[in-house]
Amino acid sequence: MSSNLIEIAMIVYAPESQGNDGRALAIVHGLERALPGLHLKWTSSEKEDLIPLPNRDEWVVANGLNGSLPFLCNDDDNNLVTISGWENPNGLASNGSPHFELHADFRLETFSPIDAANALESIGDGAQAFWGHATPVKAAVEIAEQTAPTLAGPPSPPKGLPALKSARDISSPELPHRLGWLNYWSAASARALGFPAPSRDAEWLSRARRTPADGWILQLTDALLDLDKPDHLAALLRAYERFPEIGGR
């Protein structure tokens, strides 16, 4: 499958908003800098018609309730980029407070894996996130099947992946619930995971970098994560073995 047919799902989890705290515009501006040629200057109606936003920044501030980020997109059907964020009333850990959740989607048509990493970094730092990931949709669906409970009952993780706990059974919001292809960990999350430990993390440090906010971007595999490839599945399993705190295990 060529990269231009692969959709990337990006999600970050951050502390709840304190009114209009400036994060929404920081996220939008950062994403536009990260993805070459991107202009997020449209939204959509209930009928999914595009609506241009000539004063986009003012519109984001006026329409962002409780620090949320209303739906934005570009005007390019061949390379659609969307982003939105909202406050989730559920906690990221047991007895946790609500959190801010941000979703972005794009296809790797004109963007490179480096662009994707830059996008995750800009969104993670801009949102002041705990953690997040960017993952090809197919792999993301398989990884989501690791988490308990599912609607069908206890989890049946595919491909020998470990079962992960739900948020209510996780001890701290800094602990990621799962891994992805590109992983964003705040400085606090990295400390909670014991990363980096130079004696143990040579493999991961070779594909990791610090962010301007002192977090980390860790790329699991050089190529787009595909769990049908034995070496990619093995890398994901090694990462779960190295970081047993992920998913509250």
Backbone bond lengths (Angstrom), bond angles and torsions (degrees), N, CA, C in turn:
res aa  C-N    CA-C-N  psi(-1)  N-CA   C-N-CA  omega(-1)  CA-C   N-CA-C  phi
1 M - - - 1.463 - - 1.520 109.07 -
2 S 1.302 118.02 131.85 1.457 121.00 -179.50 1.511 109.51 -78.82
3 S 1.363 116.04 153.80 1.448 120.59 -173.96 1.518 112.39 -62.71
4 N 1.362 118.02 -24.91 1.459 118.67 -177.11 1.522 112.37 -73.98
5 L 1.318 117.83 -2.65 1.453 120.84 176.27 1.531 111.58 -105.93
6 I 1.307 117.25 6.44 1.464 120.72 -174.79 1.513 109.78 -104.13
7 E 1.320 115.59 123.92 1.456 121.39 178.08 1.523 109.24 -94.27
8 I 1.316 115.56 135.49 1.454 122.02 178.45 1.524 108.90 -103.61
9 A 1.323 116.17 126.63 1.457 121.73 174.23 1.528 107.98 -102.82
10 M 1.327 115.74 124.42 1.456 121.49 -177.43 1.523 108.31 -119.93
11 I 1.317 116.44 133.21 1.460 120.89 179.39 1.517 108.63 -144.73
12 V 1.324 115.82 136.67 1.463 120.31 174.56 1.524 108.74 -130.11
13 Y 1.323 114.88 151.51 1.459 122.87 -178.22 1.523 108.41 -121.23
14 A 1.329 115.81 128.24 1.458 121.03 -172.02 1.528 109.97 -136.67
15 P 1.334 117.26 167.02 1.470 119.36 175.27 1.528 110.80 -59.99
16 E 1.319 115.71 155.35 1.459 119.95 179.49 1.525 110.26 -61.84
17 S 1.321 114.99 153.30 1.458 121.28 -176.53 1.529 111.16 -73.68
18 Q 1.303 114.44 149.93 1.461 121.84 173.57 1.527 107.34 -112.37
19 G 1.322 116.04 73.41 1.459 119.84 -176.12 1.519 110.34 68.71
20 N 1.303 116.83 -151.51 1.466 120.86 177.60 1.520 108.51 -82.83
21 D 1.326 115.06 90.54 1.467 120.34 -172.20 1.518 113.33 -94.83
22 G 1.325 117.36 8.62 1.456 120.69 176.34 1.513 114.99 85.52
23 R 1.333 117.14 -5.65 1.463 118.37 -176.58 1.525 112.29 -68.15
24 A 1.333 117.67 -36.10 1.461 119.79 -175.98 1.524 111.16 -58.38
25 L 1.327 117.59 -49.07 1.461 119.70 -179.21 1.528 111.12 -69.01
26 A 1.329 117.87 -34.95 1.462 119.84 177.27 1.526 110.61 -61.81
27 I 1.327 116.41 -38.64 1.462 121.35 179.24 1.524 110.46 -66.43
28 V 1.334 116.74 -48.50 1.467 121.14 -177.26 1.526 110.35 -62.26
29 H 1.326 116.85 -48.95 1.460 119.81 -178.94 1.530 110.98 -63.60
30 G 1.333 116.61 -39.59 1.457 119.81 179.50 1.513 112.61 -64.62
31 L 1.336 116.97 -41.26 1.461 120.03 179.86 1.524 110.82 -66.34
32 E 1.319 117.21 -39.21 1.467 119.50 178.03 1.524 111.32 -64.90
33 R 1.314 117.61 -34.88 1.469 119.30 176.16 1.525 111.46 -70.08
34 A 1.329 116.32 -33.73 1.473 120.49 -173.99 1.521 112.88 -75.82
35 L 1.345 117.74 -35.83 1.458 121.67 -176.30 1.521 109.01 -105.61
36 P 1.330 117.97 108.77 1.470 121.61 -173.17 1.524 112.69 -54.50
37 G 1.328 115.28 131.48 1.457 121.11 175.76 1.511 115.19 79.15
38 L 1.333 118.65 3.96 1.462 120.57 -176.02 1.521 111.23 -79.62
39 H 1.342 115.38 135.09 1.461 122.06 174.32 1.530 107.83 -133.81
40 L 1.310 116.62 107.01 1.469 122.17 -178.45 1.529 108.35 -91.46
41 K 1.314 115.99 75.71 1.465 120.51 -172.70 1.516 112.36 -123.45
42 W 1.337 115.94 28.05 1.454 121.06 177.17 1.527 109.23 -137.96
43 T 1.312 115.57 154.72 1.448 122.55 167.86 1.526 107.11 -130.18
44 S 1.317 118.09 -174.07 1.462 119.32 -178.80 1.515 110.22 -130.64
45 S 1.345 115.38 152.68 1.456 121.83 176.34 1.529 109.24 -84.16
46 E 1.337 116.08 176.38 1.464 119.74 176.89 1.526 111.28 -62.57
47 K 1.339 116.84 -23.45 1.466 121.27 176.83 1.523 111.81 -90.68
48 E 1.357 115.41 8.48 1.463 123.16 178.13 1.524 112.50 66.08
49 D 1.329 116.32 27.35 1.463 120.47 170.61 1.521 108.65 -83.86
50 L 1.339 116.96 140.76 1.456 120.22 178.54 1.524 110.53 -72.12
51 I 1.328 115.53 137.55 1.458 122.39 177.18 1.521 107.92 -121.77
52 P 1.336 118.99 117.45 1.461 120.16 179.25 1.521 111.56 -70.08
53 L 1.318 115.93 149.06 1.464 122.15 -178.72 1.526 108.83 -123.22
54 P 1.341 118.00 86.69 1.466 119.96 -177.69 1.526 112.74 -63.98
55 N 1.324 117.09 -27.07 1.467 121.37 176.71 1.526 108.48 -117.47
56 R 1.324 114.93 62.35 1.455 121.79 -170.99 1.527 113.30 -55.53
57 D 1.327 117.91 -48.80 1.460 119.94 -175.28 1.526 111.13 -61.76
58 E 1.333 117.02 -43.80 1.461 120.32 178.74 1.533 110.47 -63.98
59 W 1.339 116.64 -36.71 1.461 121.10 179.22 1.522 110.85 -66.18
60 V 1.327 117.18 -41.36 1.471 120.54 179.10 1.523 110.20 -61.38
61 V 1.327 116.95 -45.00 1.466 120.39 -179.82 1.525 110.61 -64.25
62 A 1.347 117.15 -43.00 1.464 120.86 -176.21 1.525 112.54 -70.60
63 N 1.353 116.94 -30.27 1.457 120.41 -173.74 1.522 113.78 -104.22
64 G 1.295 117.26 -2.46 1.457 120.33 178.51 1.512 110.52 -86.24
65 L 1.327 117.04 101.11 1.454 121.57 179.41 1.520 109.99 -81.33
66 N 1.335 115.52 132.55 1.473 120.74 178.84 1.527 111.72 53.64
67 G 1.332 115.45 36.74 1.450 119.01 176.82 1.505 114.67 77.31
68 S 1.342 118.20 13.65 1.462 120.49 179.42 1.527 110.51 -74.88
69 L 1.314 115.86 170.54 1.457 121.63 177.16 1.520 107.87 -118.60
70 P 1.347 118.58 107.85 1.462 119.80 179.84 1.520 111.15 -66.61
71 F 1.319 115.62 159.38 1.468 122.55 -174.56 1.521 111.46 -56.77
72 L 1.329 115.18 130.50 1.462 122.84 175.43 1.519 108.99 -132.98
73 C 1.336 116.15 152.61 1.458 120.66 175.94 1.522 109.13 -154.59
74 N 1.322 115.00 171.93 1.461 120.75 171.62 1.524 108.21 -96.79
75 D 1.307 115.89 175.85 1.470 121.20 -179.10 1.520 108.45 -109.97
76 D 1.333 115.55 68.70 1.467 120.70 -176.95 1.532 108.33 -149.83
77 D 1.323 115.85 94.44 1.465 119.78 -177.71 1.518 112.31 -61.91
78 N 1.328 117.64 -25.37 1.459 120.98 -178.69 1.520 112.49 -81.69
79 N 1.313 116.70 -15.04 1.467 119.70 -178.45 1.527 108.70 -150.60
80 L 1.324 115.70 59.68 1.452 121.74 -173.10 1.524 111.02 -69.04
81 V 1.327 115.23 133.92 1.459 123.03 173.68 1.515 107.56 -123.23
82 T 1.329 117.21 128.33 1.464 121.29 178.51 1.518 109.88 -128.77
83 I 1.329 114.92 153.08 1.462 119.89 177.19 1.520 108.71 -153.16
84 S 1.322 116.37 143.61 1.460 122.45 173.42 1.522 108.10 -161.84
85 G 1.328 115.78 157.19 1.457 120.19 -179.76 1.510 110.83 -148.33
86 W 1.327 115.78 151.54 1.462 119.79 -176.82 1.520 109.58 -154.16
87 E 1.324 114.77 165.67 1.457 119.28 176.16 1.519 109.48 -86.36
88 N 1.310 116.32 125.61 1.460 122.89 177.16 1.527 107.79 -96.90
89 P 1.349 118.04 124.20 1.468 118.89 -176.54 1.516 114.03 -68.27
90 N 1.318 117.54 -15.30 1.463 120.73 -179.30 1.522 110.97 -82.58
91 G 1.301 115.60 151.24 1.455 120.16 177.56 1.519 111.81 -85.16
92 L 1.319 115.97 160.31 1.462 121.62 176.28 1.516 112.08 -85.82
93 A 1.328 116.63 -5.79 1.465 121.69 -179.54 1.522 107.83 -150.01
94 S 1.322 116.07 172.74 1.462 120.53 -179.00 1.526 110.24 -58.51
95 N 1.331 115.65 132.39 1.469 121.94 -179.11 1.518 112.58 57.39
96 G 1.344 115.94 27.78 1.453 119.95 -177.77 1.519 112.27 -83.68
97 S 1.333 115.14 159.16 1.458 121.60 177.28 1.523 109.44 -81.52
98 P 1.339 118.43 167.30 1.462 120.68 176.99 1.528 111.20 -56.44
99 H 1.308 115.39 161.35 1.457 119.28 -179.26 1.523 110.47 -135.07
100 F 1.325 115.77 162.44 1.452 123.93 176.33 1.525 107.71 -95.52
101 E 1.316 116.07 129.29 1.463 122.29 -173.74 1.523 108.70 -124.48
102 L 1.312 116.74 129.08 1.459 121.32 -174.92 1.520 109.78 -125.08
103 H 1.336 116.36 131.99 1.454 122.34 -179.40 1.527 110.14 -122.29
104 A 1.317 116.25 135.39 1.465 121.86 173.61 1.526 107.81 -136.95
105 D 1.316 116.17 146.20 1.463 121.81 179.44 1.520 109.27 -137.23
106 F 1.322 115.56 139.60 1.462 120.49 174.69 1.516 108.86 -158.66
107 R 1.313 115.34 162.76 1.464 120.86 177.51 1.522 109.49 -104.83
108 L 1.322 115.50 143.13 1.463 119.56 177.84 1.525 108.59 -81.68
109 E 1.325 115.49 72.52 1.452 121.53 179.08 1.519 110.42 -102.64
110 T 1.329 115.57 -54.11 1.460 119.60 175.60 1.523 111.38 -109.39
111 F 1.328 116.99 -2.26 1.456 120.80 -178.40 1.525 110.50 -104.33
112 S 1.317 115.61 152.50 1.460 122.04 -178.60 1.524 109.86 -104.51
113 P 1.347 117.71 167.73 1.472 119.25 173.06 1.524 112.57 -56.46
114 I 1.335 117.55 -33.63 1.467 119.76 176.91 1.517 110.19 -64.92
115 D 1.341 116.79 -41.79 1.466 120.19 175.58 1.523 110.86 -59.01
116 A 1.332 116.66 -42.49 1.466 120.51 -179.81 1.527 110.77 -62.35
117 A 1.322 117.05 -42.11 1.464 120.39 177.73 1.524 111.03 -64.36
118 N 1.328 116.22 -40.95 1.463 119.63 177.35 1.528 111.07 -63.33
119 A 1.352 116.18 -37.72 1.468 120.22 178.79 1.521 110.89 -64.25
120 L 1.335 117.27 -45.52 1.460 120.18 179.42 1.523 110.64 -63.17
121 E 1.312 116.58 -40.80 1.465 120.26 177.91 1.522 110.83 -60.66
122 S 1.331 116.95 -46.52 1.462 120.06 -176.63 1.522 111.07 -66.14
123 I 1.325 117.26 -39.70 1.463 120.26 179.39 1.528 110.59 -70.76
124 G 1.333 116.93 -44.44 1.460 120.01 -179.86 1.516 112.40 -61.74
125 D 1.328 116.77 -48.59 1.460 119.68 179.14 1.526 111.06 -67.45
126 G 1.339 116.70 -41.64 1.461 119.64 -178.83 1.514 112.78 -63.43
127 A 1.337 116.92 -36.22 1.464 121.57 179.25 1.518 112.59 -82.50
128 Q 1.348 116.92 -6.39 1.466 121.44 -173.26 1.528 109.79 54.14
129 A 1.336 114.02 46.45 1.462 121.83 -170.07 1.521 112.22 -75.32
130 F 1.340 113.92 156.46 1.459 120.67 168.75 1.533 109.11 -73.28
131 W 1.331 115.35 -53.92 1.458 120.62 -176.34 1.530 108.85 -162.04
132 G 1.317 115.43 167.49 1.459 120.41 177.95 1.516 109.56 -174.49
133 H 1.332 115.50 -178.54 1.461 119.16 178.51 1.522 110.10 -157.24
134 A 1.309 115.19 161.39 1.464 123.29 172.32 1.516 106.54 -130.44
135 T 1.337 116.65 124.07 1.456 121.10 -169.44 1.518 110.00 -145.30
136 P 1.336 118.64 139.06 1.468 119.32 171.69 1.526 109.92 -54.19
137 V 1.334 116.43 139.45 1.464 120.87 -170.86 1.525 112.35 -56.24
138 K 1.319 118.03 -42.01 1.470 119.98 -178.24 1.530 110.86 -59.35
139 A 1.309 117.07 -47.61 1.462 120.29 179.00 1.523 110.86 -67.32
140 A 1.333 117.33 -37.01 1.464 120.96 -179.61 1.524 111.04 -61.85
141 V 1.319 117.42 -38.38 1.461 120.93 178.62 1.528 110.54 -64.30
142 E 1.334 116.39 -42.62 1.466 119.53 179.39 1.520 111.04 -65.96
143 I 1.334 117.33 -40.05 1.459 121.15 179.68 1.526 110.06 -66.24
144 A 1.340 117.53 -36.82 1.465 120.57 179.10 1.521 111.93 -61.78
145 E 1.329 117.25 -26.24 1.464 120.60 -179.33 1.530 112.52 -72.41
146 Q 1.335 116.60 -4.08 1.460 119.49 177.78 1.522 113.11 -78.26
147 T 1.320 116.90 -19.65 1.456 120.09 -168.79 1.524 112.22 -89.39
148 A 1.334 116.40 137.01 1.465 122.66 177.34 1.530 109.21 -105.90
149 P 1.359 117.90 153.26 1.470 123.57 -10.41 1.520 110.90 -85.48
150 T 1.295 116.74 156.34 1.455 121.39 173.73 1.522 108.83 -99.05
151 L 1.323 116.91 168.09 1.461 120.07 178.86 1.523 110.95 -61.28
152 A 1.327 115.34 -28.73 1.466 119.48 -178.35 1.527 112.34 -87.08
153 G 1.349 117.02 -0.85 1.451 119.70 179.61 1.515 111.24 118.10
154 P 1.317 118.79 -150.48 1.462 121.75 -179.06 1.532 110.63 -57.77
155 P 1.326 116.95 149.87 1.458 119.31 -177.09 1.522 111.96 -69.21
156 S 1.306 114.66 150.76 1.462 121.44 171.79 1.514 106.98 -128.62
157 P 1.347 116.29 76.70 1.461 118.94 -174.43 1.520 111.31 -57.73
158 P 1.320 116.91 138.12 1.459 119.81 179.09 1.523 111.50 -76.17
159 K 1.310 115.29 158.63 1.469 122.91 167.36 1.524 114.29 57.51
160 G 1.331 117.13 28.01 1.459 119.56 176.94 1.506 115.14 75.86
161 L 1.331 117.89 13.01 1.457 120.51 178.74 1.525 109.94 -71.57
162 P 1.337 117.98 151.89 1.464 119.84 -178.28 1.520 112.06 -73.01
163 A 1.328 116.35 150.04 1.463 121.73 173.11 1.524 108.49 -75.03
164 L 1.332 115.58 138.27 1.457 122.02 -178.56 1.525 109.62 -114.32
165 K 1.332 116.11 151.73 1.455 120.98 -178.76 1.520 110.95 -83.22
166 S 1.328 115.84 158.09 1.458 120.47 174.63 1.522 109.22 -77.60
167 A 1.336 115.94 167.35 1.461 120.75 -174.71 1.522 112.30 -57.61
168 R 1.329 117.17 -35.79 1.474 119.06 -176.21 1.524 112.66 -67.56
169 D 1.330 116.87 -11.74 1.461 120.31 179.14 1.528 112.35 -109.13
170 I 1.331 116.94 11.30 1.460 121.68 179.73 1.524 108.35 -102.72
171 S 1.317 117.03 140.77 1.464 120.89 -167.27 1.520 114.30 -83.11
172 S 1.329 118.43 -21.06 1.460 120.01 -173.47 1.524 110.38 -149.62
173 P 1.342 118.79 141.16 1.465 120.14 178.91 1.519 113.24 -66.32
174 E 1.319 116.91 -17.79 1.461 119.68 178.87 1.524 112.85 -74.68
175 L 1.323 117.80 -15.86 1.460 120.69 -178.50 1.526 109.65 -83.34
176 P 1.328 118.79 118.84 1.465 120.57 178.17 1.528 110.83 -59.93
177 H 1.324 114.80 145.14 1.461 120.01 178.64 1.515 112.66 -80.86
178 R 1.328 116.50 -20.09 1.467 120.73 -176.16 1.521 108.68 -166.31
179 L 1.307 115.49 170.66 1.456 122.35 174.02 1.521 110.12 -99.95
180 G 1.325 115.55 163.79 1.451 122.18 173.65 1.514 109.49 -141.95
181 W 1.324 116.15 -171.02 1.464 119.53 177.78 1.528 110.32 -69.39
182 L 1.327 117.15 -56.66 1.461 122.76 171.46 1.521 107.39 -104.34
183 N 1.314 116.65 129.55 1.454 120.51 -176.27 1.526 110.10 -118.62
184 Y 1.329 115.81 131.75 1.462 121.85 173.59 1.520 107.89 -105.69
185 W 1.326 115.89 123.40 1.451 121.50 175.56 1.520 108.45 -125.41
186 S 1.326 116.54 126.01 1.456 119.66 173.37 1.524 109.63 -65.02
187 A 1.330 116.00 169.78 1.469 119.24 176.77 1.525 110.19 -58.81
188 A 1.350 116.24 -39.03 1.472 119.24 179.68 1.519 111.32 -67.34
189 S 1.326 117.43 -39.74 1.466 120.08 177.99 1.519 111.26 -65.17
190 A 1.323 116.41 -42.69 1.462 119.73 178.93 1.529 110.88 -60.33
191 R 1.334 116.10 -41.62 1.469 118.90 177.78 1.519 110.85 -63.13
192 A 1.333 116.68 -41.27 1.465 120.21 -179.61 1.524 111.78 -63.55
193 L 1.338 116.21 -27.62 1.464 121.15 -179.68 1.528 112.25 -93.05
194 G 1.325 116.70 -4.65 1.461 119.38 -177.31 1.511 112.91 70.07
195 F 1.327 116.50 32.46 1.467 121.95 -179.39 1.524 109.52 -113.73
196 P 1.339 117.92 136.90 1.468 125.43 -1.29 1.525 111.82 -92.55
197 A 1.314 114.87 147.91 1.458 122.83 170.28 1.524 105.84 -115.54
198 P 1.330 118.72 99.70 1.464 120.97 -171.16 1.521 114.39 -51.51
199 S 1.316 117.31 -32.51 1.463 119.33 -178.40 1.523 112.37 -72.91
200 R 1.335 117.24 -17.68 1.462 120.89 -175.98 1.523 113.50 -116.61
201 D 1.321 117.19 -13.90 1.465 119.37 -166.09 1.518 114.46 -116.57
202 A 1.325 117.20 25.87 1.465 118.81 -179.91 1.530 111.06 -57.65
203 E 1.335 116.88 -42.49 1.461 120.06 -179.59 1.514 111.19 -61.56
204 W 1.328 117.09 -44.90 1.462 120.30 -175.07 1.519 111.40 -77.45
205 L 1.326 117.64 -36.13 1.458 119.86 178.98 1.522 112.50 -65.25
206 S 1.336 116.33 -25.02 1.467 118.96 178.51 1.523 111.46 -68.36
207 R 1.343 117.01 -16.76 1.463 120.76 178.78 1.528 110.55 -128.09
208 A 1.327 116.37 34.70 1.462 120.75 -178.44 1.521 109.66 -130.91
209 R 1.313 115.14 156.44 1.464 120.82 176.17 1.519 108.89 -152.63
210 R 1.326 115.42 153.45 1.455 120.91 175.77 1.531 109.88 -79.61
211 T 1.313 115.48 151.34 1.455 121.08 175.55 1.528 109.07 -99.22
212 P 1.347 118.11 164.81 1.462 119.54 177.99 1.531 113.98 -58.34
213 A 1.345 117.53 -25.95 1.474 121.21 178.45 1.520 112.00 -89.60
214 D 1.333 117.63 12.40 1.464 123.98 177.35 1.522 113.03 73.48
215 G 1.333 116.29 18.91 1.454 119.88 169.40 1.520 110.07 -88.39
216 W 1.333 114.73 -163.89 1.462 120.24 -178.92 1.529 110.12 -136.25
217 I 1.332 115.07 143.60 1.457 122.47 163.46 1.518 106.94 -109.12
218 L 1.323 116.59 121.91 1.463 121.42 178.41 1.526 108.20 -120.42
219 Q 1.329 115.49 121.99 1.467 122.05 -179.72 1.521 108.48 -99.67
220 L 1.317 115.71 122.90 1.459 120.03 -172.54 1.527 112.54 -71.05
221 T 1.331 116.69 -43.71 1.468 121.77 -179.86 1.520 108.73 -135.17
222 D 1.344 116.24 151.34 1.464 119.15 179.47 1.524 111.15 -62.33
223 A 1.329 116.86 -46.09 1.458 121.83 177.94 1.526 109.20 -87.20
224 L 1.327 116.19 165.03 1.456 121.28 177.73 1.532 110.39 -54.40
225 L 1.320 116.46 134.08 1.459 121.13 -175.65 1.526 110.51 -62.56
226 D 1.318 115.38 125.25 1.463 122.85 179.31 1.524 106.87 -137.39
227 L 1.324 117.29 106.33 1.459 120.61 -173.58 1.520 113.15 -74.99
228 D 1.331 117.62 -1.40 1.466 120.22 170.36 1.525 111.35 -81.64
229 K 1.327 116.90 -9.65 1.465 121.35 176.93 1.526 108.51 -93.81
230 P 1.321 118.18 121.45 1.473 120.08 -175.37 1.514 113.91 -55.88
231 D 1.347 118.33 -37.55 1.458 118.85 -178.35 1.527 111.36 -70.72
232 H 1.341 117.68 -31.52 1.461 120.11 176.73 1.526 110.88 -70.62
233 L 1.330 116.53 -43.67 1.459 119.99 177.08 1.525 110.22 -61.10
234 A 1.318 117.00 -40.87 1.461 120.62 179.57 1.527 110.86 -63.45
235 A 1.334 117.52 -38.26 1.462 120.64 178.68 1.519 110.68 -64.98
236 L 1.330 117.26 -42.24 1.464 120.44 178.21 1.531 110.52 -63.21
237 L 1.320 117.23 -42.57 1.458 120.34 178.99 1.534 111.11 -64.44
238 R 1.334 117.51 -39.50 1.469 120.30 177.05 1.524 110.85 -62.82
239 A 1.330 116.74 -38.93 1.462 119.96 -179.68 1.523 110.68 -65.96
240 Y 1.336 117.10 -41.70 1.460 118.83 177.11 1.530 110.95 -64.75
241 E 1.323 117.14 -35.06 1.464 119.95 177.51 1.515 111.12 -67.64
242 R 1.335 116.33 -38.93 1.477 120.09 -179.54 1.529 111.50 -70.23
243 F 1.330 116.92 -34.37 1.468 120.23 -175.42 1.539 109.86 -119.25
244 P 1.351 116.24 74.02 1.470 119.18 -174.94 1.523 113.21 -67.60
245 E 1.344 117.72 -14.77 1.467 119.48 179.22 1.526 111.75 -71.74
246 I 1.342 117.18 -21.69 1.464 120.14 -178.14 1.526 109.52 -65.14
247 G 1.308 115.57 131.52 1.456 120.66 -178.09 1.510 113.79 77.38
248 G 1.338 117.28 14.12 1.464 120.84 175.10 1.515 114.03 66.69
249 R 1.326 117.58 28.71 1.474 118.51 -177.38 1.522 111.67 -80.11
